C-alpha cells in the first residue's frame, strides 16, 4: 500500500498562533506517573482513538540530573482503539523538545561500539568510565560541554532532538527490555525519529500498546559511545491507523525520504532486512517491478547505521521521495 504523505504538524503544537487549534475531543494531554522497564502487553495507561493528538512528556530520571543515577523507563502503554493485527499504527511526530537544562552522556568501560565486550575477554585495557554533562539551552537550541583533556577545553553544538524509543508491544506475549530494538520498534536509536517524521509500526496485539521514551537532545549516527545526549522531552504525536494493511518492520517517512528500520545482529543482517523491505515497499506501493526497484535502490538508496551498541543493531534504509512516481 502507499502510505499517506507526511504532513508537518509541528506548527500545530509549536506555533498555535498561526495554526488552527485541535478540538478538545481530539486531544489527550497525558502526564506520566509510571515508568516501565520493558515493552510488553500490560494494563494500558490510557485509551486513544485514531486521529487523536497525544501531548505528553518522556519520564524524567536521575540519569538526567547532576551526578547521574538510574535511567527512567518508558511511557505507556497506550491502547489504540480499533487497532488489530491486520493494521499499521501511524505515529506522526509533532513535537520533540528538551524540557530540561542538562543532558547526560556516559562512557562505560564495557558498553559501547568501541568498548570491550562484557561477554568476551580481551587483552586490551577497558575504556575509562566517564560522565559528561551537557548544558542545554532550549531557546538557542544549543548544548555545551567541557572537554577536560582537549586543547579547546569546551564545545557548543546545535541540538537535534529525537526519540530513541517508539514501540508497540511485541508478539507472542514476549517482553523486551528497553535497550532492545526489533520489528516492534523499541530502542532503534535512529536520529531520523524526530519532529516532522511519521513512524509506521506493525501491530502484533489488538490495541497495539504504544510506548515512547529515551529523549536525546542530539545523537550521532551509530551512537558509537553507547549513549546520546540523554534528557527529558516534551512530546506530541498524532496517532492514527492504516486499516487492513500490514508491514514487517518499522517504516519512517519525512519530507524527503521513505525509510525502513531493520534490527538484527550481525550488522549485515540489519542492513539486509531494512533494504529488502524497502524494495518490497517500492514494489507494492509505487508500481516498480521488483528487480527495477532493487536496481534503483542500488543507485539512489541511502542508509545510516542508527546504532551499533544495543543488544541488536539497527540500520535505516532510505529512498529519496523526489524519484517516486505521482500516485
C-alpha positions in Angstrom: 0.0 0.0 0.0 1.0 3.6 -0.4 1.4 5.2 3.0 -0.1 8.7 3.3 2.3 11.6 2.6 3.8 13.1 5.7 2.2 16.4 6.8 4.4 18.5 9.1 2.1 19.1 12.0 4.8 20.6 14.3 3.3 24.1 13.8 0.1 22.8 15.3 1.8 22.4 18.6 4.7 24.8 18.4 3.0 27.8 16.8 -0.6 27.6 17.7 -1.0 31.3 17.0 -0.8 30.6 13.3 -2.4 27.1 13.2 -5.9 26.0 13.7 -6.3 24.6 17.2 -7.1 21.0 17.7 -10.6 20.4 19.1 -10.6 19.4 22.8 -12.1 16.0 22.0 -9.3 15.3 19.5 -6.5 15.9 22.1 -5.3 13.8 25.0 -3.0 15.6 27.5 -1.2 12.9 29.5 1.0 13.3 32.5 3.1 10.1 33.0 3.3 8.7 36.5 4.5 5.2 35.7 7.8 4.2 34.1 8.0 0.6 32.7 11.4 -1.1 32.0 10.0 -3.4 29.2 7.9 -3.3 26.1 5.0 -5.7 26.7 1.2 -6.2 26.8 0.1 -4.8 30.2 -2.7 -2.7 31.7 -2.9 0.4 29.5 -2.3 3.8 31.0 -4.9 5.3 28.6 -7.0 4.6 25.6 -6.6 6.6 22.4 -8.9 6.9 19.5 -7.4 7.1 16.0 -6.9 10.8 14.9 -6.1 11.9 18.5 -3.2 14.2 19.3 -1.3 13.0 22.3 0.5 15.7 24.2 2.8 14.4 26.9 6.5 14.2 28.0 9.1 11.4 28.5 9.8 10.2 32.0 12.4 12.2 34.0 15.0 10.2 35.9 18.1 10.8 38.0 20.2 9.9 34.9 19.4 13.4 33.6 20.5 15.2 36.8 23.9 16.3 38.0 25.9 13.3 39.1 23.7 10.8 37.3 21.6 7.9 38.5 19.1 5.4 37.3 17.7 5.6 33.8 14.0 6.1 33.6 11.6 3.7 31.9 9.1 4.1 29.1 5.8 5.9 28.9 2.9 3.7 28.1 1.3 1.5 27.0 -1.5 3.4 25.3 -4.3 1.2 24.0 -5.2 2.3 20.4 -8.9 1.9 19.9 -9.7 -0.3 16.9 -6.1 -1.4 16.2 -5.9 -5.0 15.1 -3.1 -7.2 13.8 -4.3 -6.5 10.3 -3.4 -2.8 10.7 -0.5 -0.4 10.8 0.0 2.1 13.7 0.8 5.6 12.4 2.6 7.9 14.8 3.2 11.4 13.4 5.8 13.2 15.5 4.6 16.8 16.0 7.0 17.8 18.8 10.2 16.7 20.4 11.6 19.5 22.6 14.0 19.3 25.5 12.4 20.4 28.8 15.5 20.1 31.0 18.7 22.0 31.2 21.1 19.1 31.4 21.8 16.1 29.3 23.9 13.2 30.5 26.4 11.3 28.2 28.1 8.3 29.7 31.1 6.4 28.6 31.2 2.9 30.0 34.2 0.5 30.3 32.3 -2.4 28.9 29.5 -0.9 26.8 29.7 0.9 23.5 30.7 0.4 19.9 34.5 0.7 20.7 34.5 -0.9 24.2 35.5 -4.4 25.1 32.6 -6.9 25.1 31.3 -7.8 28.5 30.6 -11.3 27.2 34.1 -12.0 25.8 37.6 -11.5 27.3 40.1 -9.1 25.5 43.8 -8.3 26.1 43.3 -4.5 25.8 42.6 -2.4 28.8 39.0 -1.3 29.4 37.9 2.2 28.4 37.9 4.7 31.2 34.4 5.2 32.5 33.3 8.9 32.4 30.2 11.0 32.6 29.9 14.2 30.6 27.1 16.7 31.5 25.9 18.9 28.6 24.3 22.2 29.5 21.2 22.7 27.3 19.7 26.0 26.0 16.3 25.1 24.7 15.7 28.6 23.3 19.0 28.8 21.4 18.8 25.1 20.7 22.4 24.5 21.7 24.3 22.2 24.0 27.6 23.0 25.7 30.1 20.7 27.5 33.6 20.9 28.9 36.4 18.8 27.3 38.9 18.3 30.2 41.6 16.7 28.1 41.4 18.8 25.0 43.1 21.9 23.9 39.8 23.7 23.1 38.5 22.9 26.5 34.9 23.5 25.7 32.4 23.0 22.8 28.9 24.2 21.8 26.8 22.3 19.2 23.4 22.7 17.7 20.7 20.4 19.1 18.8 17.9 17.0 16.2 16.4 19.4 15.0 12.9 18.7 13.4 9.9 20.4 15.4 6.7 20.8 12.3 4.6 21.6 8.9 4.3 20.0 7.3 0.9 20.1 4.3 -1.4 20.2 4.1 -4.4 22.4 5.9 -7.4 20.8 4.2 -10.5 19.5 3.5 -13.8 21.3 3.4 -12.4 24.8 7.1 -11.5 24.8 8.6 -8.7 26.8 11.7 -6.9 25.7 13.8 -4.7 27.9 14.1 -1.0 27.0 17.5 -1.4 25.4 16.2 -3.7 22.7 15.1 -2.7 19.2 13.2 -5.1 17.0 10.3 -5.4 14.5 8.1 -3.8 17.2 10.3 -0.6 17.1 11.7 -0.2 20.5 15.2 1.2 21.1 16.0 1.9 17.4 18.1 5.0 18.4 17.6 6.4 14.9 18.2 10.2 14.7 15.5 10.2 11.9 12.8 9.7 14.6 12.3 13.4 15.2 9.8 16.3 14.6 8.3 16.0 11.1 8.8 12.3 10.8 5.9 9.8 10.7 6.6 6.3 12.2 4.7 3.3 10.9 4.7 0.3 13.2 3.3 -3.2 12.7 0.6 -4.2 15.2 1.2 -7.6 17.0 -1.6 -7.3 19.5 -5.1 -5.9 19.3 -4.8 -2.4 20.7 -1.2 -2.1 19.6 0.0 -0.9 23.1 2.1 2.1 22.1 5.2 3.2 24.1 7.7 6.0 23.8 10.8 7.3 25.7 14.5 7.9 25.6 14.9 11.5 24.5 18.2 12.5 23.0 19.0 16.2 22.6 21.4 15.1 19.9 23.0 11.8 18.9 25.5 10.8 16.2 24.7 8.1 13.8 25.6 4.7 15.3 25.5 6.1 18.9 29.1 4.8 18.9 29.9 5.6 22.6 26.7 3.9 23.8 24.6 7.0 24.7 23.2 10.1 23.1 22.7 13.4 24.9 20.1 11.8 27.2 17.5 14.1 28.6 13.7 14.5 29.1 11.4 15.8 26.3 8.1 17.4 25.8 6.4 15.5 23.0 3.3 15.5 20.9 2.1 12.9 18.4 -0.9 12.4 16.2 -2.0 8.7 16.5 -3.8 7.0 13.6 -4.2 3.7 11.9 -3.9 2.3 8.4 -6.6 -0.3 8.3 -6.3 -3.6 6.5 -2.6 -3.3 5.7 0.5 -4.8 7.4 4.2 -4.3 7.4 7.1 -6.5 8.8 9.5 -3.8 10.0 9.1 -0.2 11.2 8.9 2.4 8.5 9.6 6.1 8.6 8.7 8.9 6.3 9.7 12.6 6.3 9.5 15.4 3.8 12.3 14.0 1.7 12.6 10.2 2.2 10.8 6.9 2.8 12.7 4.7 5.2 12.8 1.3 6.7 14.5 0.3 10.0 15.9 -3.2 10.3 17.3 -4.5 13.5 19.5 -7.6 13.9 23.0 -8.9 14.7 25.3 -9.2 12.9 25.1 -5.7 11.4 24.9 -7.0 7.8 21.6 -8.8 8.7 20.1 -5.5 9.9 21.2 -3.9 6.6 19.6 -6.7 4.6 16.3 -6.6 6.5 15.9 -2.9 6.0 16.7 -3.0 2.3 14.6 -6.0 1.5 11.5 -4.3 3.0 12.4 -1.0 1.2 12.5 -2.9 -2.2 9.1 -4.5 -1.3 7.6 -1.1 -0.3 8.6 0.3 -3.7 7.2 -2.7 -5.5 3.9 -2.9 -3.6 3.0 0.8 -3.2 4.8 2.7 -6.0 4.4 0.4 -9.1 8.1 -0.6 -9.5 9.0 -4.1 -10.7 10.9 -5.9 -8.1 14.2 -6.0 -10.0 13.8 -2.5 -11.2 13.3 -1.4 -7.5 16.3 -3.5 -6.5 18.5 -1.8 -9.1 17.2 1.7 -8.2 17.9 1.2 -4.5 21.4 0.3 -5.6 21.8 3.6 -7.4 19.6 6.0 -5.4 19.4 4.4 -2.0 20.9 5.9 1.1 21.4 4.4 4.5 22.5 5.2 8.0 23.6 3.0 10.9 21.3 4.0 13.7 23.0 2.1 16.5 25.8 -0.4 17.0 25.6 -0.6 20.7 22.2 -2.2 21.6 21.7 -6.0 22.0 21.0 -6.0 18.3 21.9 -3.3 15.8 19.7 -1.0 13.7 20.1 0.2 10.1 17.9 2.8 8.3 17.5 2.2 4.5 16.3 5.3 2.7 14.9 6.1 -0.8 14.5 9.8 -1.9 10.9 10.7 -2.5 11.7 13.0 -5.4 12.2 9.8 -7.5 8.9 8.3 -6.6 6.0 8.5 -9.2 3.0 10.6 -8.5 0.2 8.3 -7.3 
